[in-house]
Amino acid sequence: MGLPNKTNLLPDRPGIPPMAAMPEAETIDTAALAKACADGDIDLICVLGPTASGKTRYAVQLARALGNAEILSADSRQVYRGMDIGTGKDLGEYGEVPYHLIDIVPAGSKYNIYEFQSAFAEAWADVRSRGRIPILCGGSGLYIEAATRAYKFDKENGVPAGQLPQKTFYIGTLVSREERVARIDRRLDERLEEGLVEEVQGLLDSGVPAEDLLWYGLEYKFVTQYLLGQLSYEEMHILLANAIHQFAKRQMTWFRGMERDGVRIHWVKP
């Protein structure tokens, strides 16, 4: 992949860890990628990246460019119905592109990695059986590894490796730390304007216990604390923004760890 770019750092911001040197950006040859999928050299394309890096939009654009692709979500919270704004489903972006593993369980349940791996294996096999190209898209590192690296949990659980992809082509969406920080802040404000607080209140009103929403973390944790009177609106906003920035940094740390383990990620600027 070549030498990394020089480290891009912002002045220290409370709660946001510094980011290591950015990887080198590449250009993906879509025609060659399509041929490799058709020839069986690639059995899954995985688009990964930290929150607010543009991975969903990139995956949709790639699916359209390939012409016969479907998207499988690797997001640990988009599986829940009714949790739309806080999880950033942005379903309008998909348009005519089919998607899977979104809105498959009710809010209030606690979907786990075992269930995801099994559901992914079934959806992946279904997409391929119809001659379509599966694109896994998400930022949940453990979910991605469960799907693409036959992650085993113990001797009794887990999908057999033969029922999971063996030849994944990884694409990572790359944004500078400055741009990522700005995008996260802007997107949080947009989600609050779109009705994030009202969404969480609606979940509470529907009978979803507050402790379950706290368990989901990030938007649902801090907005619930605000609605319970434990935080002021300003405190909620500041704490939530910092938590999302920290989460994005942990995501990048996970992906760079995958690279250290030998996974080749082709980083692109979406």
GUPAVO-951149 format. One record per residue (C-alpha): chain; x, z, y; residue in three letters; residue number from 0. Coordinates in Angstrom, 1 decimal, always signed. Layout:
<pts>
+-------+--------+--------+--------+------+------+
| chain |     c1 |     c3 |     c2 | resn | resi |
+-------+--------+--------+--------+------+------+
|     A |      X |      Z |      Y |  ala |  NUM |
...
+-------+--------+--------+--------+------+------+
</pts>
This chain:
<pts>
+-------+--------+--------+--------+------+------+
| chain |     c1 |     c3 |     c2 | resn | resi |
+-------+--------+--------+--------+------+------+
|     A |   +0.0 |   +0.0 |   +0.0 |  met |    0 |
|     A |   +3.0 |   +0.1 |   +2.3 |  gly |    1 |
|     A |   +4.2 |   +2.9 |   +4.5 |  leu |    2 |
|     A |   +1.6 |   +5.0 |   +6.2 |  pro |    3 |
|     A |   +0.9 |   +4.8 |   +9.9 |  asn |    4 |
|     A |   +2.3 |   +7.5 |  +12.2 |  lys |    5 |
|     A |   +0.3 |  +10.7 |  +12.2 |  thr |    6 |
|     A |   -2.6 |  +10.6 |  +14.6 |  asn |    7 |
|     A |   -3.3 |  +14.0 |  +16.0 |  leu |    8 |
|     A |   -5.7 |  +15.4 |  +18.6 |  leu |    9 |
|     A |   -5.0 |  +18.6 |  +20.5 |  pro |   10 |
|     A |   -6.0 |  +21.5 |  +18.4 |  asp |   11 |
|     A |   -9.8 |  +22.1 |  +18.2 |  arg |   12 |
|     A |  -11.1 |  +25.4 |  +16.8 |  pro |   13 |
|     A |  -12.1 |  +25.0 |  +13.2 |  gly |   14 |
|     A |  -10.8 |  +21.5 |  +12.7 |  ile |   15 |
|     A |   -7.6 |  +21.3 |  +10.6 |  pro |   16 |
|     A |   -5.0 |  +18.6 |  +11.5 |  pro |   17 |
|     A |   -5.1 |  +15.3 |   +9.6 |  met |   18 |
|     A |   -2.1 |  +14.0 |   +7.7 |  ala |   19 |
|     A |   -0.7 |  +10.5 |   +8.2 |  ala |   20 |
|     A |   -3.4 |   +7.8 |   +7.8 |  met |   21 |
|     A |   -3.0 |   +5.3 |   +5.0 |  pro |   22 |
|     A |   -2.4 |   +1.6 |   +5.7 |  glu |   23 |
|     A |   -5.5 |   -0.5 |   +6.2 |  ala |   24 |
|     A |   -6.1 |   -3.5 |   +4.0 |  glu |   25 |
|     A |   -8.3 |   -6.5 |   +3.9 |  thr |   26 |
|     A |  -10.5 |   -7.1 |   +0.9 |  ile |   27 |
|     A |  -10.8 |  -10.6 |   -0.6 |  asp |   28 |
|     A |  -14.5 |  -10.6 |   -1.4 |  thr |   29 |
|     A |  -14.4 |  -13.8 |   -3.4 |  ala |   30 |
|     A |  -11.5 |  -12.5 |   -5.6 |  ala |   31 |
|     A |  -13.4 |   -9.2 |   -6.0 |  leu |   32 |
|     A |  -16.5 |  -11.1 |   -7.2 |  ala |   33 |
|     A |  -14.5 |  -13.1 |   -9.6 |  lys |   34 |
|     A |  -12.8 |  -10.0 |  -11.0 |  ala |   35 |
|     A |  -16.2 |   -8.5 |  -11.6 |  cys |   36 |
|     A |  -17.5 |  -11.6 |  -13.3 |  ala |   37 |
|     A |  -14.4 |  -11.8 |  -15.5 |  asp |   38 |
|     A |  -14.8 |   -8.2 |  -16.6 |  gly |   39 |
|     A |  -11.6 |   -7.1 |  -14.9 |  asp |   40 |
|     A |  -13.6 |   -4.7 |  -12.7 |  ile |   41 |
|     A |  -16.7 |   -2.8 |  -14.1 |  asp |   42 |
|     A |  -17.5 |   -0.8 |  -11.0 |  leu |   43 |
|     A |  -16.7 |   -0.9 |   -7.3 |  ile |   44 |
|     A |  -16.5 |   +2.5 |   -5.6 |  cys |   45 |
|     A |  -16.7 |   +2.8 |   -1.8 |  val |   46 |
|     A |  -15.7 |   +6.3 |   -0.8 |  leu |   47 |
|     A |  -14.8 |   +8.0 |   +2.5 |  gly |   48 |
|     A |  -15.4 |  +11.1 |   +4.6 |  pro |   49 |
|     A |  -18.6 |  +11.7 |   +6.4 |  thr |   50 |
|     A |  -19.2 |   +9.5 |   +9.4 |  ala |   51 |
|     A |  -16.6 |   +6.9 |   +8.3 |  ser |   52 |
|     A |  -19.1 |   +4.1 |   +7.9 |  gly |   53 |
|     A |  -19.0 |   +3.9 |   +4.1 |  lys |   54 |
|     A |  -22.8 |   +3.3 |   +3.6 |  thr |   55 |
|     A |  -22.8 |   +0.4 |   +6.1 |  arg |   56 |
|     A |  -19.7 |   -1.0 |   +4.5 |  tyr |   57 |
|     A |  -21.1 |   -0.8 |   +1.0 |  ala |   58 |
|     A |  -24.3 |   -2.5 |   +2.1 |  val |   59 |
|     A |  -22.3 |   -5.3 |   +3.8 |  gln |   60 |
|     A |  -20.2 |   -5.7 |   +0.7 |  leu |   61 |
|     A |  -23.3 |   -5.9 |   -1.5 |  ala |   62 |
|     A |  -24.7 |   -8.6 |   +0.6 |  arg |   63 |
|     A |  -21.4 |  -10.5 |   +0.6 |  ala |   64 |
|     A |  -21.2 |  -10.3 |   -3.2 |  leu |   65 |
|     A |  -24.8 |  -11.5 |   -3.4 |  gly |   66 |
|     A |  -25.7 |   -9.8 |   -6.6 |  asn |   67 |
|     A |  -24.8 |   -6.1 |   -6.2 |  ala |   68 |
|     A |  -26.7 |   -2.8 |   -6.2 |  glu |   69 |
|     A |  -25.7 |   +0.5 |   -4.8 |  ile |   70 |
|     A |  -25.5 |   +3.8 |   -6.7 |  leu |   71 |
|     A |  -25.2 |   +6.9 |   -4.5 |  ser |   72 |
|     A |  -22.5 |   +9.5 |   -5.1 |  ala |   73 |
|     A |  -23.9 |  +12.1 |   -2.6 |  asp |   74 |
|     A |  -24.6 |  +15.5 |   -3.9 |  ser |   75 |
|     A |  -27.5 |  +16.1 |   -1.5 |  arg |   76 |
|     A |  -29.1 |  +12.7 |   -1.1 |  gln |   77 |
|     A |  -30.6 |  +13.2 |   -4.6 |  val |   78 |
|     A |  -33.2 |  +15.6 |   -3.0 |  tyr |   79 |
|     A |  -36.5 |  +14.3 |   -1.7 |  arg |   80 |
|     A |  -37.5 |  +15.3 |   +1.8 |  gly |   81 |
|     A |  -33.9 |  +16.0 |   +2.8 |  met |   82 |
|     A |  -33.5 |  +12.8 |   +4.8 |  asp |   83 |
|     A |  -32.1 |  +13.5 |   +8.3 |  ile |   84 |
|     A |  -29.7 |  +16.3 |   +7.3 |  gly |   85 |
|     A |  -28.2 |  +14.3 |   +4.4 |  thr |   86 |
|     A |  -27.9 |  +11.1 |   +6.5 |  gly |   87 |
|     A |  -29.7 |   +8.9 |   +3.9 |  lys |   88 |
|     A |  -30.2 |   +6.1 |   +6.5 |  asp |   89 |
|     A |  -32.3 |   +4.2 |   +4.0 |  leu |   90 |
|     A |  -33.1 |   +1.6 |   +6.7 |  gly |   91 |
|     A |  -29.5 |   +0.3 |   +6.4 |  glu |   92 |
|     A |  -30.0 |   -0.8 |   +2.8 |  tyr |   93 |
|     A |  -32.6 |   -3.4 |   +3.6 |  gly |   94 |
|     A |  -33.1 |   -5.7 |   +0.6 |  glu |   95 |
|     A |  -30.1 |   -4.2 |   -1.3 |  val |   96 |
|     A |  -31.4 |   -2.1 |   -4.2 |  pro |   97 |
|     A |  -30.1 |   +1.5 |   -4.4 |  tyr |   98 |
|     A |  -30.2 |   +4.2 |   -7.1 |  his |   99 |
|     A |  -29.7 |   +8.0 |   -7.4 |  leu |  100 |
|     A |  -31.4 |   +8.8 |   -4.1 |  ile |  101 |
|     A |  -34.6 |  +10.9 |   -3.9 |  asp |  102 |
|     A |  -34.6 |  +11.7 |   -7.6 |  ile |  103 |
|     A |  -35.4 |  +15.4 |   -7.6 |  val |  104 |
|     A |  -37.5 |  +17.7 |   -5.3 |  pro |  105 |
|     A |  -36.0 |  +19.8 |   -2.6 |  ala |  106 |
|     A |  -35.6 |  +23.4 |   -3.8 |  gly |  107 |
|     A |  -34.1 |  +22.4 |   -7.1 |  ser |  108 |
|     A |  -30.4 |  +22.8 |   -7.8 |  lys |  109 |
|     A |  -29.2 |  +19.5 |   -9.2 |  tyr |  110 |
|     A |  -25.8 |  +19.8 |  -10.9 |  asn |  111 |
|     A |  -22.8 |  +17.6 |  -11.7 |  ile |  112 |
|     A |  -23.8 |  +17.3 |  -15.4 |  tyr |  113 |
|     A |  -27.2 |  +15.8 |  -14.5 |  glu |  114 |
|     A |  -25.5 |  +13.5 |  -12.0 |  phe |  115 |
|     A |  -23.0 |  +12.1 |  -14.6 |  gln |  116 |
|     A |  -25.8 |  +11.4 |  -17.1 |  ser |  117 |
|     A |  -28.0 |   +9.8 |  -14.4 |  ala |  118 |
|     A |  -25.1 |   +7.7 |  -13.1 |  phe |  119 |
|     A |  -24.2 |   +6.5 |  -16.6 |  ala |  120 |
|     A |  -27.8 |   +5.3 |  -17.2 |  glu |  121 |
|     A |  -28.1 |   +3.6 |  -13.8 |  ala |  122 |
|     A |  -24.7 |   +2.0 |  -14.1 |  trp |  123 |
|     A |  -25.5 |   +0.6 |  -17.5 |  ala |  124 |
|     A |  -28.9 |   -0.7 |  -16.3 |  asp |  125 |
|     A |  -27.3 |   -2.5 |  -13.3 |  val |  126 |
|     A |  -24.7 |   -4.2 |  -15.5 |  arg |  127 |
|     A |  -27.2 |   -5.1 |  -18.2 |  ser |  128 |
|     A |  -29.0 |   -7.2 |  -15.6 |  arg |  129 |
|     A |  -25.9 |   -9.1 |  -14.6 |  gly |  130 |
|     A |  -25.5 |   -7.3 |  -11.3 |  arg |  131 |
|     A |  -22.5 |   -5.7 |   -9.8 |  ile |  132 |
|     A |  -22.7 |   -1.9 |   -9.4 |  pro |  133 |
|     A |  -21.2 |   -0.3 |   -6.2 |  ile |  134 |
|     A |  -20.9 |   +3.4 |   -6.2 |  leu |  135 |
|     A |  -21.0 |   +4.8 |   -2.7 |  cys |  136 |
|     A |  -20.4 |   +8.3 |   -1.4 |  gly |  137 |
|     A |  -18.2 |  +11.1 |   -0.2 |  gly |  138 |
|     A |  -18.7 |  +13.8 |   -2.9 |  ser |  139 |
|     A |  -15.3 |  +13.8 |   -4.5 |  gly |  140 |
|     A |  -16.3 |  +15.6 |   -7.7 |  leu |  141 |
|     A |  -19.3 |  +13.3 |   -8.2 |  tyr |  142 |
|     A |  -17.1 |  +10.3 |   -7.8 |  ile |  143 |
|     A |  -14.6 |  +11.6 |  -10.3 |  glu |  144 |
|     A |  -17.3 |  +12.5 |  -12.7 |  ala |  145 |
|     A |  -18.6 |   +8.9 |  -12.6 |  ala |  146 |
|     A |  -15.3 |   +7.0 |  -12.4 |  thr |  147 |
|     A |  -12.7 |   +9.1 |  -14.3 |  arg |  148 |
|     A |  -14.9 |  +10.4 |  -17.1 |  ala |  149 |
|     A |  -14.5 |  +13.9 |  -15.8 |  tyr |  150 |
|     A |  -15.0 |  +16.4 |  -18.6 |  lys |  151 |
|     A |  -16.6 |  +19.8 |  -18.0 |  phe |  152 |
|     A |  -16.1 |  +21.4 |  -21.4 |  asp |  153 |
|     A |  -16.2 |  +20.5 |  -25.1 |  lys |  154 |
|     A |  -20.0 |  +20.4 |  -25.4 |  glu |  155 |
|     A |  -21.0 |  +18.8 |  -22.0 |  asn |  156 |
|     A |  -20.3 |  +15.5 |  -20.3 |  gly |  157 |
|     A |  -21.0 |  +11.8 |  -21.0 |  val |  158 |
|     A |  -18.7 |  +10.2 |  -23.5 |  pro |  159 |
|     A |  -15.9 |   +8.2 |  -21.8 |  ala |  160 |
|     A |  -17.1 |   +5.0 |  -23.4 |  gly |  161 |
|     A |  -20.4 |   +5.2 |  -21.6 |  gln |  162 |
|     A |  -18.7 |   +5.3 |  -18.2 |  leu |  163 |
|     A |  -16.7 |   +2.8 |  -16.1 |  pro |  164 |
|     A |  -13.1 |   +2.1 |  -17.3 |  gln |  165 |
|     A |  -12.0 |   -0.3 |  -14.6 |  lys |  166 |
|     A |  -13.1 |   +0.9 |  -11.2 |  thr |  167 |
|     A |  -11.9 |   -0.8 |   -8.0 |  phe |  168 |
|     A |  -11.8 |   +1.8 |   -5.2 |  tyr |  169 |
|     A |  -12.3 |   +1.0 |   -1.5 |  ile |  170 |
|     A |  -11.9 |   +3.8 |   +1.1 |  gly |  171 |
|     A |  -13.4 |   +3.6 |   +4.6 |  thr |  172 |
|     A |  -10.8 |   +4.6 |   +7.1 |  leu |  173 |
|     A |  -11.2 |   +5.9 |  +10.7 |  val |  174 |
|     A |   -8.8 |   +7.7 |  +12.9 |  ser |  175 |
|     A |   -9.2 |  +11.4 |  +13.4 |  arg |  176 |
|     A |  -10.2 |  +10.9 |  +17.0 |  glu |  177 |
|     A |  -12.9 |   +8.4 |  +16.1 |  glu |  178 |
|     A |  -14.1 |  +10.6 |  +13.2 |  arg |  179 |
|     A |  -14.4 |  +13.6 |  +15.4 |  val |  180 |
|     A |  -16.4 |  +11.6 |  +18.0 |  ala |  181 |
|     A |  -18.6 |  +10.0 |  +15.4 |  arg |  182 |
|     A |  -19.5 |  +13.4 |  +13.8 |  ile |  183 |
|     A |  -20.3 |  +15.0 |  +17.2 |  asp |  184 |
|     A |  -22.4 |  +12.0 |  +18.2 |  arg |  185 |
|     A |  -24.2 |  +11.8 |  +14.9 |  arg |  186 |
|     A |  -25.0 |  +15.5 |  +14.9 |  leu |  187 |
|     A |  -26.6 |  +15.1 |  +18.3 |  asp |  188 |
|     A |  -28.6 |  +12.1 |  +17.1 |  glu |  189 |
|     A |  -29.9 |  +13.9 |  +14.1 |  arg |  190 |
|     A |  -31.0 |  +16.9 |  +16.1 |  leu |  191 |
|     A |  -32.9 |  +14.5 |  +18.4 |  glu |  192 |
|     A |  -34.4 |  +12.7 |  +15.4 |  glu |  193 |
|     A |  -35.9 |  +15.9 |  +14.2 |  gly |  194 |
|     A |  -33.4 |  +17.8 |  +12.0 |  leu |  195 |
|     A |  -34.8 |  +21.2 |  +13.0 |  val |  196 |
|     A |  -38.3 |  +20.0 |  +12.3 |  glu |  197 |
|     A |  -37.2 |  +18.7 |   +8.9 |  glu |  198 |
|     A |  -35.8 |  +22.0 |   +7.9 |  val |  199 |
|     A |  -38.9 |  +23.8 |   +9.2 |  gln |  200 |
|     A |  -41.0 |  +21.5 |   +7.2 |  gly |  201 |
|     A |  -39.1 |  +22.3 |   +4.0 |  leu |  202 |
|     A |  -39.6 |  +26.0 |   +4.7 |  leu |  203 |
|     A |  -43.3 |  +25.5 |   +5.3 |  asp |  204 |
|     A |  -43.6 |  +23.6 |   +2.1 |  ser |  205 |
|     A |  -42.4 |  +26.5 |   +0.1 |  gly |  206 |
|     A |  -38.7 |  +25.8 |   -0.3 |  val |  207 |
|     A |  -37.0 |  +29.2 |   -0.2 |  pro |  208 |
|     A |  -34.6 |  +29.9 |   +2.7 |  ala |  209 |
|     A |  -31.9 |  +30.9 |   +0.2 |  glu |  210 |
|     A |  -32.1 |  +27.5 |   -1.4 |  asp |  211 |
|     A |  -31.6 |  +25.8 |   +1.9 |  leu |  212 |
|     A |  -28.7 |  +28.1 |   +2.7 |  leu |  213 |
|     A |  -27.2 |  +27.1 |   -0.7 |  trp |  214 |
|     A |  -27.3 |  +23.4 |   +0.3 |  tyr |  215 |
|     A |  -24.9 |  +24.1 |   +3.1 |  gly |  216 |
|     A |  -24.0 |  +22.4 |   +6.3 |  leu |  217 |
|     A |  -27.1 |  +21.2 |   +8.3 |  glu |  218 |
|     A |  -29.5 |  +23.0 |   +6.0 |  tyr |  219 |
|     A |  -27.5 |  +26.3 |   +6.1 |  lys |  220 |
|     A |  -27.0 |  +26.5 |   +9.9 |  phe |  221 |
|     A |  -30.4 |  +25.2 |  +10.9 |  val |  222 |
|     A |  -32.1 |  +27.6 |   +8.6 |  thr |  223 |
|     A |  -30.1 |  +30.5 |  +10.1 |  gln |  224 |
|     A |  -31.3 |  +29.3 |  +13.5 |  tyr |  225 |
|     A |  -34.9 |  +29.2 |  +12.4 |  leu |  226 |
|     A |  -34.6 |  +32.7 |  +10.8 |  leu |  227 |
|     A |  -33.4 |  +34.0 |  +14.2 |  gly |  228 |
|     A |  -29.9 |  +34.7 |  +12.9 |  gln |  229 |
|     A |  -28.2 |  +32.2 |  +15.3 |  leu |  230 |
|     A |  -29.0 |  +30.9 |  +18.8 |  ser |  231 |
|     A |  -29.4 |  +27.2 |  +19.2 |  tyr |  232 |
|     A |  -26.0 |  +26.9 |  +20.8 |  glu |  233 |
|     A |  -24.3 |  +29.0 |  +18.1 |  glu |  234 |
|     A |  -26.0 |  +26.9 |  +15.5 |  met |  235 |
|     A |  -24.8 |  +23.7 |  +17.1 |  his |  236 |
|     A |  -21.2 |  +24.8 |  +17.5 |  ile |  237 |
|     A |  -20.9 |  +26.3 |  +14.0 |  leu |  238 |
|     A |  -22.5 |  +23.3 |  +12.4 |  leu |  239 |
|     A |  -20.3 |  +20.8 |  +14.2 |  ala |  240 |
|     A |  -17.1 |  +22.7 |  +13.2 |  asn |  241 |
|     A |  -18.3 |  +23.0 |   +9.6 |  ala |  242 |
|     A |  -18.9 |  +19.3 |   +9.4 |  ile |  243 |
|     A |  -15.5 |  +18.5 |  +10.8 |  his |  244 |
|     A |  -13.9 |  +20.9 |   +8.2 |  gln |  245 |
|     A |  -16.0 |  +19.2 |   +5.5 |  phe |  246 |
|     A |  -14.7 |  +15.8 |   +6.4 |  ala |  247 |
|     A |  -11.1 |  +17.0 |   +6.3 |  lys |  248 |
|     A |  -11.7 |  +18.4 |   +2.8 |  arg |  249 |
|     A |  -13.1 |  +15.1 |   +1.7 |  gln |  250 |
|     A |  -10.0 |  +13.3 |   +2.9 |  met |  251 |
|     A |   -7.8 |  +15.9 |   +1.2 |  thr |  252 |
|     A |   -9.7 |  +15.3 |   -2.1 |  trp |  253 |
|     A |   -9.3 |  +11.5 |   -1.8 |  phe |  254 |
|     A |   -5.6 |  +11.7 |   -1.0 |  arg |  255 |
|     A |   -5.3 |  +14.0 |   -4.0 |  gly |  256 |
|     A |   -6.9 |  +11.3 |   -6.2 |  met |  257 |
|     A |   -4.2 |   +9.0 |   -5.0 |  glu |  258 |
|     A |   -1.5 |  +11.5 |   -5.9 |  arg |  259 |
|     A |   -3.0 |  +11.5 |   -9.4 |  asp |  260 |
|     A |   -2.5 |   +7.8 |   -9.6 |  gly |  261 |
|     A |   -5.8 |   +6.3 |   -8.3 |  val |  262 |
|     A |   -5.3 |   +3.2 |   -6.2 |  arg |  263 |
|     A |   -7.6 |   +3.3 |   -3.2 |  ile |  264 |
|     A |   -7.7 |   +0.2 |   -1.0 |  his |  265 |
|     A |   -8.3 |   +1.6 |   +2.5 |  trp |  266 |
|     A |  -10.2 |   -0.6 |   +4.9 |  val |  267 |
|     A |  -11.4 |   -0.3 |   +8.5 |  lys |  268 |
|     A |  -15.1 |   -0.7 |   +8.3 |  pro |  269 |
+-------+--------+--------+--------+------+------+
</pts>
